[in-house]
Amino acid sequence: MSLTMIILMLIGGWLAVAAAMLWGVLRITRRHYQAPVQPAPPANAEKPARHHATAH
């Protein structure tokens, strides 16, 4: 096997590994990404009773 062929195979293998790793990372990020959901405020929201700071 010639030196040129060995170098081309090394570069091709490196590109294949890099593409596989990139594909895996993109797949994981797309799968685990969840858009932030903002909860809607209740229709009749009552304010909680206020207590003094010293109340136990």
Secondary structure, 3 states (H helix, E strand, C coil): CCHHHHHHHHHHHHHHHHHHHHHHHHHHHHHHCCCCCCCCCCCCCCCCCCCCCCCC
